[in-house]
Amino acid sequence: MDILLANPRGFCAGVERAITIVERALIKFGAPIYVRHEVVHNKFVVDDLKAKGAIFIENLSDVPDGATLIFSAHGVPQSVRIEAAQRALNVYDATCPLVTKVHLEVTRLRKQGYEIVMIGHKGHPEVEGTMGQADGGMYLVETVEDAEYLQVGAGDTAMSAAKLAYVTQTTLSVDDAARIVAKLKERFPAIVGPKKDDICYATQNRQDAVKGLAPKVDVVIVVGSKNSSNSNRLREVAENLGTRAQLVDDASNIDPALIAGARSVGVTAGASAPDVLVRGVIDRLAELGGTPPDDLSEPNEGVVFALPKGL
């Protein structure tokens, strides 16, 4: 059984930046460091940072006065920023710069009088953060069906459509998002979108890599946590191509029955999954009869984001 690796896979620049911010804050200020929401959606990473002294919270009421607070890579609503400023907390922002780009789009469009359709998954912290950049005038759409029946404005669709825009969650399925955008344009021909797709480079690159990998293998193993949007999308991409796929936190979650009789297995990892977990999966597959690839080097996409001042 051959083991094939997707390239690129694993950590993206936004995730590396967010983790580094927490680690450097721990070194500079000492434990505990408070982080609003999981800094990235990966159990291994979060548990490791907890062991080093990070405390993950959802409500700022759980942060003591004078403490250091870090916003997660997913971003936060404006209301959270205001509350943190009012309490004079020592804040470092680990929001991915590509998420911040979407936040700025929302702010600019609302100032220009546009209503905005947010394409994304309800309840995801990135969506909550982006929706929270505006005080009203935003609509959440998750599916093509949602777009089909979307009602905007005060009931006068024709008038509202003249000032309607859309943005997207950065970790969506590229194909799903394209179908939703097509439906929105069909219903609202004057709708405007970002000059450059909001779906981030890392999400798109990893999905493209799985599209190339899935037809070559019998099974795709995606390393990533269940609450990781981009990891779930990788599993869906493989399955949509007719290839069996499993999302695993680590090697212990691999279902031997899934790969029984497989001639080849593909391995990829979500943007928040560290390479050590990929290596563990490869080792486990080798125990189950797989032949590891010759090249296990981590891919380099050549993207680096600067850290906040002070870190």
N, C-alpha and C positions, 0 to 999 in steps of 0.2 A: 504493500500500500504506500503510494507516494504521498508526501506531504508538501503542498504548495503554499507559498506565502503571498498574500496580497501586498502590493506596494503602490502607494503608501498605505500605512496602517498606524494605529496607535496615536500617541500624544500629538496634539497640534500646538501651535505657538501660544494660543490663548490659554490652554490648560497648563502648559509649562509655566507661563507667566503667573497664573493664579496660585499655583502650588508654591512657586518661589516666593511670592509675596507673603504667604502665611509662614513659610519656613524662616524667612529673613526677619519678619516681625517677631517671631519667637526668640530668635537669637538676640535681636536688638533690645526688646522690651521684656523678655522673659515670659514664662507662662503665668497665668492663662492669657491667651489671645482669643477674642470672641469673633466668630464668623457667622454672618447671617446666611443661613441655609448652607447646605453642603457646598463647599467651595467648587467642586466639580462632582459630577454624578458617577462616582466609582467607590465601591465599598472598601477596597484595599487602600486606596489613597486616603479616604476619610478616616479609616481606623488608624492608619499610620500617623496622621496629623493629630488625632485624638491622643495617641500615646505620647506625642511630643509636647502636648499641652494646649492644643486648640480645643475650644468649646463651641459647638455648633448650636445656634439658636435660631428661632423663627421670629420671635418678638423682641424688640429692643428693650422692653421692660425687664428682660432677663439679663441685661448688660449693666454692670455696676457703673456708677458715676466715675468718670476719669479713666475708664478702661479703654483699651485699644480694640477697635472694631474693624473688621474687613468685610466688604461686600463681595459676594460670590461672583464667579465668572458669568453667571446668568443675568446679572444686573438687578436693579431694584427700582420700585416706583419712586416718583419724586417725593411722595409722602414720607418714605423711609429716610431719604436724604435730609429732608426738613427736620424730622424728629431728631436725627443724629446731630444735626447742627445746633438745634435748640438745646440739646443736652451737653454740648461741647465735648462730645466723644472724640477720641483720637482716631480718625477714620482713614483707612487706606482702601482704595477702590480697585478690586481685582476683576471688575467687569471686563469681559473680552472687548478689545477695541472694535471688533466687527459688530458686536451687539450695541456698543455705544453709537456706532454709525447709524444703526436703525433708530435708536432713541433720538438722535439729532434730526433724522428725516421726519419723524413724527412731530417734533417740536416745530420744525420749519413749516411743514404742511399745515399744521393747525393754525399757525400765525397767518398763513395765507388764506385761511377760511375753508380749507378742505375738511371734509369728513373722511375718515380713514378706515379701510377694511384691513384687519389684522388676520393674516392666514397663519394658523398655528394650532397647537393642542391646548385645550382648556385645562387649567390647573398647573401647567408647566411654569416654573418660576421665570423663565425668560419671557413668556407671554404676559405673565402678570406684571413684570417689570416694564415691558414695552407699552402695554395698555395703560400703565400707571404714569406714563409721561404726559398724558393729556387729561384734562378735566372734562370728560364727555366727548362726544363726537366720534367714537370709535366702535367698530363692530367686529366681533370675532367670528371667523369662518373656519371650520375644520375640514369640510368635505365639499365635493362638487355639488352635492345635494343642498348643503347649506347655502352655497353661492346661488343656486337656482332659485331659492325661495327668500333670499335676503331682501329685507325692506329697509331702506335708508331714509334719513331725513324725517320730516313730519308727515310722511305719507305720500308726498309728491315725488315719486321716483325720478321723473324727468328733470325736475328742477335740481334735485340733489345730485344727480349724476353729472351735472356740469361742474361740480366741485367735489369730486370723489377720487380718492387715491388708495393704493394698497401698499402694504409692507408685509414681510414674511418673517417668521421665526427662522433663525439661521441654521437650524439642524433638521429641516424637513427633508422628506424624500423629494429629490429634484423632479422626478416624473409626476408625483402627486401634486406638487405645487404648480407645475406647468398646466396640469388639467384644470385646477381650480382657477388659475389666472385666465385661462382661455374662456371658461364659463363666465367669469366676471366681465371680461371684455365683450363677450357676446351680449350680456344683459345691459352693460353700461359702457357703450362704445367710447365715451369720453374719459373713462377712468385712466388715471396716470399711475405709473409705477416708478421704482427707483431706476436711475441711469444704469446702475450695475446691480445684478441680482443680489438680494439680501442673503441668500443661502451662502454660507461661508465657503471659502476655498477648500478647507479641510473636509467638510461634509461632502462636497461635490467630488473631490479627488478620491475619497474613500469609497463612495458609491460607484464611481467609474471603475475603480480597481476591482470591485466585486463583480461588476458587469463583465469584466474581462476574465475573471477567475472562475465564476460559477459554471459556465459551459464546459470547462475543462475538468471538473471534478464531480464526484458523486455526492459529496457532502461538504457544506461550508460550516465551520465553527467560527462564531463571532465572539471575541472576548470583550465583555462589557457588562455593566450592571443593568438590572432590569429597569431601573428608573432613568437610564441614559437614552435620551431621544435618538441621538445619532447612531447609537449601537443597535437599537431596535430597527431603525431604518435599514441598516446593513443586512440584518436578517431578512427583512421583507424584500429587499432587492434580490437576494439570492432565491428566495422562495418564488417570487414573481417570474423568475427565469426558469422555474421548474426544478430547482435544485433543493434537496433537503438541507435544512439549516437549523442550527441550535445556538442560542445565546447563552454563554456561560460566564459566571463571575471569575472562575478559575478552573484549573485542571480537574478538581474534585467533582465538578458538575457535569463532566462529559458523560454522556450516556453511551456505554459500549454497544448497545443494541443499534444505535443510530448509524454506527460506522461498520457494523458487521457486514462483511462481504464487499465493502467498498474497495475499489481499486486505487482511488485517490481521494484525498481530503484536502480542502482548502482552509486556510486559517487567516483571519483578519482580526482587527481590533478597533473598537470605537475610539474616538478622539480623546477620551478621558481614561483610557486603559493603558497602564504602564507596560513597558516591554518585558519586565520580569514575569508578568502573568502570561504573556505570549510564549516565552521560553518554557514556562511550566506546562503549558498546553502541548507544546511540541514534544517535550519529554514524556508526557503521559501517552500521547499518540504513538510515540516510539515504543513504549512498553506494550502497547496494544498491537504492535506489528508494523508500525509505520516506518518509512525511511525518511529521515529529516532532510531538508534542503541543504545544499552546500553553503549557501550564503544566508547567514542569520543576522546580518548587519541591519541596524535601524535605518529606515529611510529618512532622508533630509530634504524637506520641501523648501528650505532656504528662506523661511519666514521667521522673524524675531520681533517681539513687541517689547518696547521699553518698559522698565519698572517705574512705579511712582517715585517722585522725589522723596528723599529721606530713607529709601531702602536700596 
